[in-house]
Amino acid sequence: MPSHITDKTASIVIVGAGVFGLSTALHLAERGYRNVKLLDKQAYDLSHYSYEKGCDAASADINKIIRSAYGAQFQYQELARDAMTKWKKWNDEVKTGKTVPAGFSADDALFINNGCLTMTSGSEMDQFERETIQNMERVGLRDTQLNLNDPSDVARARDSGFGFVVDAFNIKNKSALLDTRSGFVYADKACHFALHKVQKLGVELVLGGSKGTFAGLLQDAGSTTKGVLTADGKAHKAELTIMACGGWTPSLLTQLDHLCETTSGSVTMFKLPPNNKALWDRFAPENFPTWSHDIRRGKYGGLYGFARDPSGVVKIGYRGTKFTNPQTQADGATRSVPATRWTREAIRQIPLTAARVINAFVQEQLPELLECEMTTRLCWYTDSYDNHFVIDFVPDTSGLMVATGGSGHGFKFLPNLGEHVVDKIEGRKNDYLQHWRWRSLSPEEMAYNSIMEGTGSERSLHNQPLTAGECLSGRLSRL
Ligand SMILES: Cc1cc2nc3c(=O)[nH]c(=O)nc-3n(C[C@H](O)[C@H](O)[C@H](O)COP(=O)(O)OP(=O)(O)OC[C@H]3O[C@@H](n4cnc5c(N)ncnc54)[C@H](O)[C@@H]3O)c2cc1C
């Protein structure tokens, strides 16, 4: 039951300070709401979203792709273009000293525009890339999409400062489309920046330990949600509760069964040897683009990667198979739940399938990485069955909303997603919200809809459970 709110003094509790919760808190505060509380089990005010310091949310990562290329999905393209404008403003806020969280200096940037190169095996571009070109043309940006198999586009790339992309990979027998507007953000830093803004705007933060851990909803005898209970036994009363717990949401809010599922992506991090200047230069963001390979081509594709970070880590991810971790829950139902290096059943490895696909690509294209020390990570997505977000009031109750279903492409919208969540809260008309409504899909609607960032594999309904013993970590050259 929608329970729209426009009273700026209304009490609102958001559970989860990943991209969805953070962006919601930010925009509520920017629109003047004065009684907003943001809870998270992670002490992000201290850990600054660092994976190395125990954070395992999807948002707590070293880097994420920022792109506006969205194939036929024109609305997401425009939403991403709006987000990019805001990412650039955030860069300026750091540079000019307007917003400087602890540990930041004026030299820090969040968004790095080093281009995104989409490669596919074979000389034909996928339909997704062809549709991106058409949709960029609609908004006068055809020139930002460069076909690196076309000599005149190669010349354009060199003239516009993207010559380094032309030489980054061996693209013989591959289609290669460079999106010059794209790149990546330093994800943990970006969340730290947003949390700082949220705090400055007066949002109350309740972070870390039992005081920040959601333990249940406060509900009256009718069907009204009155806030949440945290693991320390404290009641946080609220007129509106928003659940934004990423991969944990489907097991905390079981009404999401059949709409969202938690699946993992496999991530490898190669540590460049500290004294190998040539390698540090080769993978520096000014010399190496953000990239993807056969990203929508199933099990043997689904690869994407980044330039090195300031500590010399080169990250490559695999999304060609979505793995699940099905667990029987208190209500007897089986749901996939995150298993990470930091959960009770810790996992430090990735499935062999993922390691093999990454290995094959690295052998062919980036053999310098083979002998580097490698660590691995499972990072958990919240996939909706049609890959659209889920931002709506929960049916059959009032006072309860959900903001989740990032489906592998939510991070780029950190600066602007919350605007739309607040529109939903206030009952405003907004074209995006129709796609993000609470829904149950017909079989036809469930047909695969490839808008995701790092995917293209089987649909969520056909995921593969993680199999113990079939995993790898260490060095890729061992395979
Ligand atoms: C491997 C991988 C690669 C991706 N790559 C990209 C990309 O390149 N570009 C892009 O745009 N998007 C990308 N995405 C998608 C993007 O990261 C997500 O859409 C987005 O980060 C999801 O944010 P969230 O807030 O929904 O979830 P999360 O970031 O997972 O945050 C959920 C929060 O809820 C908290 N929480 C959970 N349970 C509780 C509880 N009981 N009590 C209190 N707090 C709780 C968690 O601690 C966490 O902070 C990727 C995702 C993955 C997994």
The ligand as a Tripos MOL2 file, in Angstrom:
@<TRIPOS>MOLECULE
LIG
   53    58     1     0     0
SMALL
NO_CHARGES

@<TRIPOS>ATOM
      1 C1         30.9280   -7.9020   -9.1710 C.3       1 LIG1
      2 C2         30.0550   -6.7100   -9.4230 C.ar      1 LIG1
      3 C3         30.4070   -5.8060  -10.4000 C.ar      1 LIG1
      4 C4         29.6050   -4.6980  -10.6670 C.ar      1 LIG1
      5 N1         30.0170   -3.8160  -11.6010 N.ar      1 LIG1
      6 C5         29.2970   -2.6980  -11.8240 C.ar      1 LIG1
      7 C6         29.7790   -1.7220  -12.7080 C.ar      1 LIG1
      8 O1         30.8740   -1.8730  -13.2600 O.2       1 LIG1
      9 N2         29.0260   -0.6040  -12.9090 N.ar      1 LIG1
     10 C7         27.8340   -0.4240  -12.2910 C.ar      1 LIG1
     11 O2         27.1870    0.6070  -12.5470 O.2       1 LIG1
     12 N3         27.3580   -1.3330  -11.4200 N.ar      1 LIG1
     13 C8         28.0650   -2.4540  -11.1690 C.ar      1 LIG1
     14 N4         27.6190   -3.3890  -10.2770 N.ar      1 LIG1
     15 C9         26.3260   -3.1750   -9.6220 C.3       1 LIG1
     16 C10        26.4310   -2.2730   -8.4150 C.3       1 LIG1
     17 O3         27.6000   -2.5450   -7.6970 O.3       1 LIG1
     18 C11        25.2000   -2.5050   -7.5570 C.3       1 LIG1
     19 O4         24.0160   -2.3120   -8.3320 O.3       1 LIG1
     20 C12        25.1430   -1.5880   -6.3560 C.3       1 LIG1
     21 O5         26.3980   -1.4320   -5.7530 O.3       1 LIG1
     22 C13        24.1650   -2.1940   -5.3710 C.3       1 LIG1
     23 O6         24.0250   -1.3440   -4.2640 O.3       1 LIG1
     24 P1         23.0520   -1.7670   -3.0850 P.3       1 LIG1
     25 O7         22.9760   -0.6130   -2.1850 O.co2     1 LIG1
     26 O8         21.7910   -2.3320   -3.6360 O.co2     1 LIG1
     27 O9         23.7610   -3.0300   -2.3940 O.3       1 LIG1
     28 P2         25.1060   -3.1710   -1.5560 P.3       1 LIG1
     29 O10        26.1600   -2.3210   -2.0930 O.co2     1 LIG1
     30 O11        25.3820   -4.6340   -1.4480 O.co2     1 LIG1
     31 O12        24.7250   -2.5870   -0.1300 O.3       1 LIG1
     32 C14        23.8300   -3.2350    0.7420 C.3       1 LIG1
     33 C15        24.1160   -2.7630    2.1490 C.3       1 LIG1
     34 O13        23.1920   -3.3680    3.0510 O.3       1 LIG1
     35 C16        23.8770   -3.6680    4.2480 C.3       1 LIG1
     36 N5         23.1660   -4.7040    4.9850 N.ar      1 LIG1
     37 C17        22.9220   -5.9730    4.5950 C.ar      1 LIG1
     38 N6         22.2790   -6.6380    5.5710 N.ar      1 LIG1
     39 C18        22.1150   -5.7730    6.6010 C.ar      1 LIG1
     40 C19        21.5360   -5.8840    7.8830 C.ar      1 LIG1
     41 N7         20.9830   -7.0250    8.3580 N.pl3     1 LIG1
     42 N8         21.5640   -4.8030    8.6950 N.ar      1 LIG1
     43 C20        22.1300   -3.6300    8.2730 C.ar      1 LIG1
     44 N9         22.6960   -3.4840    7.0580 N.ar      1 LIG1
     45 C21        22.6850   -4.5430    6.2400 C.ar      1 LIG1
     46 C22        25.2400   -4.1280    3.7610 C.3       1 LIG1
     47 O14        26.2220   -4.0590    4.7990 O.3       1 LIG1
     48 C23        25.4970   -3.1580    2.6280 C.3       1 LIG1
     49 O15        26.2070   -2.0260    3.0570 O.3       1 LIG1
     50 C24        28.3900   -4.5070   -9.9740 C.ar      1 LIG1
     51 C25        28.0210   -5.4180   -8.9810 C.ar      1 LIG1
     52 C26        28.8440   -6.5060   -8.6940 C.ar      1 LIG1
     53 C27        28.4330   -7.4690   -7.6200 C.3       1 LIG1
@<TRIPOS>BOND
     1     1     2 1
     2     2     3 ar
     3     2    52 ar
     4     3     4 ar
     5     4     5 ar
     6     4    50 ar
     7     5     6 ar
     8     6     7 ar
     9     6    13 1
    10     7     8 2
    11     7     9 ar
    12     9    10 ar
    13    10    11 2
    14    10    12 ar
    15    12    13 ar
    16    13    14 ar
    17    14    15 1
    18    14    50 ar
    19    15    16 1
    20    16    17 1
    21    16    18 1
    22    18    19 1
    23    18    20 1
    24    20    21 1
    25    20    22 1
    26    22    23 1
    27    23    24 1
    28    24    25 2
    29    24    26 1
    30    24    27 1
    31    27    28 1
    32    28    29 2
    33    28    30 1
    34    28    31 1
    35    31    32 1
    36    32    33 1
    37    33    34 1
    38    33    48 1
    39    34    35 1
    40    35    36 1
    41    35    46 1
    42    36    37 ar
    43    36    45 ar
    44    37    38 ar
    45    38    39 ar
    46    39    40 ar
    47    39    45 ar
    48    40    41 1
    49    40    42 ar
    50    42    43 ar
    51    43    44 ar
    52    44    45 ar
    53    46    47 1
    54    46    48 1
    55    48    49 1
    56    50    51 ar
    57    51    52 ar
    58    52    53 1
@<TRIPOS>SUBSTRUCTURE
     1 LIG1         1 GROUP 0 **** ****
